[in-house]
Amino acid sequence: VMRNAFGGTNETIQQYDQALNRAKEIQPTVILQDLVMPQTDGLTLVRDYRADPATATTPIIVLSTKEEPKIKSAAFAAGANDYLVKLPDALELIARIKYHSCSYLALRQRDQATQALQVSQARLLETDQELQLLLDTVPTGILKLDATGKILQYNNAAQKLLGDFGLELLQNSFGDMLNTEARLEFELKLAAAIEQPLQSQSYTETDLVKKQQQLTTPIEYLITRLPSTDAVELTLVMRDITERKAVDRAKSEFFATMSHELRTPLTSIRGSLSMILSGKFGELNEKTQRMLELANRNSDHLGRLIND
């Protein structure tokens, strides 16, 4: 508690400044302020307290010699919280000081808690923005899903991959973007990830159904449950495998073409060797017989390799 009652005339201004500086220094929970002071009045000091951020909300109890409505009204207008005619009863004065002090401390604690909450929310928002920025730089599509498969969050790669759904992504379930058979498989994978979060799963290949163009995009996806104590949330990682499918198809076509191109002359060679070895074109000497048998065995081996 800080009490101001200036005395003397020469030191009034100095004491006036000291009162303001002292209030800033100790940050009292209650200020008792006399209205009648030499060379100045207490209301001016009350206004100065209220004008300074350090004491703008500090409770001020004004002490006056008279119970006059005009003076009381002026005191409250200047920013006083309470008004007492001195000398008040000691018990009443202590009770009022305790009341204003406790109220001020509770208000300050609330403001500190609010400020801490605002700082925490700002940091959380900054962290979320940094995380979203990080996710958006990843070329792999990432979705956050709820327990029903509804999309809660996505990165740029996922939006690009699911482009036909545009801004409606958050209103859709990932299963709605698949055909009927693939949707059932997705629901099974989703249930497995929820019920057995620690069990590893493999990627699942399927096709995204682009409803507007009636086209499909081959993808592979993996569902993992997020470690959370609140609601069930999962991540779905997906990759466009169009290029890989094209490579696989080209590889299969290459093998099919090469096996056909090799099998045709090999069949002719094996047929010719069999006819020669059968003696249809005459008897063979021993050395020629051995060489042709070796060639025939090797052609059989080559045929098996081509079939494999």
LINMO-V85609 format. One record per helix or strand of 3 or more residues. SS is the DSSP state (~ for helix, > for strand). FROM is the first residue (numbers start at 0). TO is the last residue. If there is no record, write none. Layout:
SS&FROM&TO ; SS&FROM&TO
//
This chain:
>&1&3 ; ~&11&25 ; >&29&33 ; ~&41&50 ; >&58&63 ; ~&68&77 ; >&81&84 ; ~&89&135 ; >&140&145 ; >&149&153 ; ~&155&160 ; ~&162&170 ; ~&173&176 ; ~&179&194 ; >&203&209 ; >&214&224 ; >&232&239 ; ~&241&276 ; ~&285&306
//
